[in-house]
Amino acid sequence: MRQLHAFVPHAHWLLRAALVSVFFFHGIGKFMDLAGTAEMMGGMPMAILAAVMETGGGALILFGGFGNDLLTRIGGLLIAPVMAGAIAMVHWGQWSFAPSETHPMGGMEFQVTLLLLALYFVVVGNEAPEVAEDPSPAHETSNG
């Protein structure tokens, strides 16, 4: 497992790539069909706000990864309320992401995952995780 320790400081890019790709896709999609988004969300101001928060939050998570902790945290703060709103207004009451008669847009499984990823970046920012010592027998020392 020691071979993987070299990658630990860069592993945050896996989480960033997952979150950014989803929010770029959804945010840009909202911009491309603002009228349809406004109809679904109850008005143009909400549609524009959601599109800006999704696209902007994703961009800040991405660009913050190049060293700006504040950008990363603000990106997470933009994404979290969007996901909380989606869960509360559309997906609440069904866990599975699969559409059903009562939840044609699917349940909240995916949205909760995205919310938790956003909150991770709010809390952790760009702080690199500590790499624990390798507990293998090769690293133990003898006292006698």
VEXKESE-393568 format. One record per residue (C-alpha): x, z, y; residue in one letter; residue number from 0. Coordinates in nm, 3 decimals. Each point is the difference from the previous one (the first is absolute). Layout:
N
+---------+---------+---------+---------+-----+
!      px !      pz !      py ! residuo ! num !
+---------+---------+---------+---------+-----+
!       X !       Z !       Y !       A ! NUM !
...
+---------+---------+---------+---------+-----+
! end
This chain:
144
+---------+---------+---------+---------+-----+
!      px !      pz !      py ! residuo ! num !
+---------+---------+---------+---------+-----+
!   0.000 !   0.000 !   0.000 !       M !   0 !
!   0.298 !   0.040 !   0.232 !       R !   1 !
!   0.005 !  -0.377 !   0.045 !       Q !   2 !
!  -0.336 !   0.023 !   0.177 !       L !   3 !
!   0.122 !   0.262 !   0.249 !       H !   4 !
!   0.158 !  -0.272 !   0.211 !       A !   5 !
!  -0.345 !  -0.151 !   0.058 !       F !   6 !
!  -0.175 !   0.322 !   0.104 !       V !   7 !
!   0.070 !  -0.040 !   0.374 !       P !   8 !
!  -0.159 !  -0.346 !  -0.011 !       H !   9 !
!  -0.301 !   0.078 !  -0.221 !       A !  10 !
!  -0.221 !   0.052 !   0.306 !       H !  11 !
!  -0.006 !  -0.380 !   0.034 !       W !  12 !
!  -0.211 !  -0.020 !  -0.317 !       L !  13 !
!  -0.270 !   0.216 !   0.160 !       L !  14 !
!   0.034 !  -0.180 !   0.333 !       R !  15 !
!  -0.034 !  -0.342 !  -0.164 !       A !  16 !
!  -0.317 !   0.108 !  -0.181 !       A !  17 !
!  -0.164 !   0.145 !   0.309 !       L !  18 !
!   0.112 !  -0.267 !   0.247 !       V !  19 !
!  -0.108 !  -0.290 !  -0.219 !       S !  20 !
!  -0.352 !   0.139 !  -0.035 !       V !  21 !
!  -0.043 !   0.075 !   0.369 !       F !  22 !
!   0.149 !  -0.325 !   0.125 !       F !  23 !
!  -0.234 !  -0.188 !  -0.233 !       F !  24 !
!  -0.311 !   0.195 !   0.103 !       H !  25 !
!   0.085 !   0.030 !   0.369 !       G !  26 !
!   0.086 !  -0.366 !   0.046 !       I !  27 !
!  -0.309 !  -0.092 !  -0.203 !       G !  28 !
!  -0.213 !   0.199 !   0.242 !       K !  29 !
!   0.157 !  -0.181 !   0.297 !       F !  30 !
!  -0.067 !  -0.336 !  -0.167 !       M !  31 !
!  -0.373 !   0.082 !  -0.035 !       D !  32 !
!  -0.078 !   0.242 !   0.280 !       L !  33 !
!  -0.367 !  -0.106 !   0.012 !       A !  34 !
!  -0.050 !   0.071 !  -0.371 !       G !  35 !
!   0.194 !   0.324 !   0.025 !       T !  36 !
!  -0.205 !   0.105 !   0.303 !       A !  37 !
!  -0.322 !  -0.069 !  -0.190 !       E !  38 !
!   0.119 !   0.210 !  -0.293 !       M !  39 !
!   0.136 !   0.283 !   0.219 !       M !  40 !
!  -0.282 !   0.023 !   0.251 !       G !  41 !
!   0.156 !  -0.159 !   0.305 !       G !  42 !
!   0.293 !  -0.187 !   0.146 !       M !  43 !
!   0.181 !   0.308 !   0.142 !       P !  44 !
!   0.019 !   0.158 !  -0.347 !       M !  45 !
!   0.114 !  -0.328 !  -0.155 !       A !  46 !
!   0.280 !  -0.041 !   0.253 !       I !  47 !
!   0.102 !   0.364 !  -0.030 !       L !  48 !
!   0.017 !  -0.020 !  -0.380 !       A !  49 !
!   0.198 !  -0.326 !   0.011 !       A !  50 !
!   0.248 !   0.143 !   0.252 !       V !  51 !
!   0.040 !   0.329 !  -0.188 !       M !  52 !
!   0.050 !  -0.171 !  -0.336 !       E !  53 !
!   0.241 !  -0.268 !   0.120 !       T !  54 !
!   0.178 !   0.227 !   0.246 !       G !  55 !
!   0.027 !   0.287 !  -0.246 !       G !  56 !
!   0.148 !  -0.230 !  -0.260 !       G !  57 !
!   0.247 !  -0.143 !   0.250 !       A !  58 !
!   0.110 !   0.347 !   0.110 !       L !  59 !
!   0.051 !   0.114 !  -0.360 !       I !  60 !
!   0.211 !  -0.311 !  -0.059 !       L !  61 !
!   0.210 !   0.011 !   0.316 !       F !  62 !
!   0.031 !   0.377 !  -0.010 !       G !  63 !
!   0.183 !  -0.037 !  -0.330 !       G !  64 !
!   0.295 !  -0.145 !   0.186 !       F !  65 !
!   0.076 !   0.338 !   0.151 !       G !  66 !
!  -0.274 !   0.109 !   0.239 !       N !  67 !
!  -0.167 !   0.307 !  -0.144 !       D !  68 !
!  -0.262 !   0.016 !   0.276 !       L !  69 !
!  -0.120 !  -0.356 !  -0.069 !       L !  70 !
!  -0.044 !   0.083 !  -0.367 !       T !  71 !
!  -0.203 !   0.311 !   0.075 !       R !  72 !
!  -0.220 !  -0.174 !   0.259 !       I !  73 !
!  -0.061 !  -0.285 !  -0.247 !       G !  74 !
!  -0.127 !   0.251 !  -0.254 !       G !  75 !
!  -0.215 !   0.163 !   0.267 !       L !  76 !
!  -0.161 !  -0.335 !   0.081 !       L !  77 !
!  -0.075 !  -0.081 !  -0.363 !       I !  78 !
!  -0.131 !   0.341 !  -0.114 !       A !  79 !
!  -0.322 !   0.008 !   0.208 !       P !  80 !
!  -0.081 !  -0.359 !  -0.098 !       V !  81 !
!   0.017 !   0.098 !  -0.365 !       M !  82 !
!  -0.189 !   0.325 !   0.052 !       A !  83 !
!  -0.274 !  -0.199 !   0.175 !       G !  84 !
!  -0.013 !  -0.260 !  -0.277 !       A !  85 !
!  -0.031 !   0.274 !  -0.259 !       I !  86 !
!  -0.270 !   0.188 !   0.190 !       A !  87 !
!  -0.207 !  -0.300 !   0.110 !       M !  88 !
!   0.030 !  -0.242 !  -0.293 !       V !  89 !
!   0.163 !   0.134 !  -0.314 !       H !  90 !
!  -0.102 !   0.368 !  -0.026 !       W !  91 !
!  -0.186 !   0.100 !  -0.312 !       G !  92 !
!   0.176 !  -0.224 !  -0.250 !       Q !  93 !
!   0.358 !   0.047 !  -0.112 !       W !  94 !
!   0.065 !  -0.326 !  -0.188 !       S !  95 !
!   0.106 !  -0.297 !   0.214 !       F !  96 !
!  -0.228 !  -0.225 !  -0.205 !       A !  97 !
!  -0.312 !  -0.122 !   0.185 !       P !  98 !
!  -0.333 !   0.133 !  -0.123 !       S !  99 !
!  -0.366 !  -0.028 !   0.096 !       E ! 100 !
!   0.027 !   0.305 !   0.225 !       T ! 101 !
!   0.346 !  -0.089 !   0.135 !       H ! 102 !
!   0.035 !  -0.379 !   0.032 !       P ! 103 !
!   0.333 !   0.047 !   0.183 !       M ! 104 !
!   0.130 !   0.222 !  -0.280 !       G ! 105 !
!   0.089 !   0.367 !  -0.007 !       G ! 106 !
!   0.266 !   0.198 !   0.179 !       M ! 107 !
!   0.286 !   0.002 !  -0.252 !       E ! 108 !
!   0.211 !  -0.258 !   0.186 !       F ! 109 !
!  -0.089 !   0.135 !   0.345 !       Q ! 110 !
!   0.100 !   0.355 !  -0.093 !       V ! 111 !
!   0.336 !  -0.130 !  -0.125 !       T ! 112 !
!   0.057 !  -0.183 !   0.329 !       L ! 113 !
!  -0.106 !   0.305 !   0.201 !       L ! 114 !
!   0.247 !   0.218 !  -0.189 !       L ! 115 !
!   0.281 !  -0.251 !   0.052 !       L ! 116 !
!  -0.073 !  -0.005 !   0.374 !       A ! 117 !
!   0.001 !   0.380 !   0.010 !       L ! 118 !
!   0.330 !   0.003 !  -0.188 !       Y ! 119 !
!   0.158 !  -0.200 !   0.282 !       F ! 120 !
!  -0.158 !   0.228 !   0.262 !       V ! 121 !
!   0.151 !   0.307 !  -0.168 !       V ! 122 !
!   0.334 !  -0.135 !  -0.125 !       V ! 123 !
!   0.075 !  -0.271 !   0.256 !       G ! 124 !
!   0.341 !  -0.143 !  -0.073 !       N ! 125 !
!   0.155 !   0.313 !  -0.146 !       E ! 126 !
!   0.202 !  -0.096 !  -0.303 !       A ! 127 !
!  -0.076 !   0.197 !  -0.314 !       P ! 128 !
!   0.273 !   0.224 !  -0.130 !       E ! 129 !
!   0.162 !  -0.116 !  -0.319 !       V ! 130 !
!   0.010 !   0.283 !  -0.251 !       A ! 131 !
!   0.311 !   0.072 !  -0.198 !       E ! 132 !
!   0.007 !  -0.166 !  -0.341 !       D ! 133 !
!  -0.078 !   0.281 !  -0.247 !       P ! 134 !
!   0.157 !  -0.183 !  -0.295 !       S ! 135 !
!   0.254 !   0.191 !  -0.214 !       P ! 136 !
!   0.283 !  -0.219 !   0.131 !       A ! 137 !
!  -0.037 !   0.173 !   0.338 !       H ! 138 !
!  -0.004 !   0.358 !  -0.127 !       E ! 139 !
!   0.314 !   0.205 !   0.051 !       T ! 140 !
!   0.134 !   0.268 !  -0.226 !       S ! 141 !
!   0.077 !   0.350 !   0.128 !       N ! 142 !
!   0.242 !   0.087 !  -0.266 !       G ! 143 !
+---------+---------+---------+---------+-----+
! end
